[in-house]
Amino acid sequence: MKILAHAGAIIGLYLAFSFALFLGLQVDPLYGNIGLVTVGILVASYVYFGFVSK
């Protein structure tokens, strides 16, 4: 169950990163920058809550 949760989180982070790149390259660079900062925060929280805070 733990492996599926990590796999789901990684897939979700990948999709969020891809959407942020789409926003930055196709829509507006400002939206892409905001999206990449958001993805960075999500990755940092995933690493912290998933591995560090145990």
Stockholm file with secondary structure:
# STOCKHOLM 1.0

chainA/1-54         MKILAHAGAIIGLYLAFSFALFLGLQVDPLYGNIGLVTVGILVASYVYFGFVSK
#=GR chainA/1-54 SS CHHHHHHHHHHHHHHHHHHHHHIIIIICHHHHHHHHHHHHHHHHHHHIIIIICC
#=GC SS_cons        CHHHHHHHHHHHHHHHHHHHHHIIIIICHHHHHHHHHHHHHHHHHHHIIIIICC
//
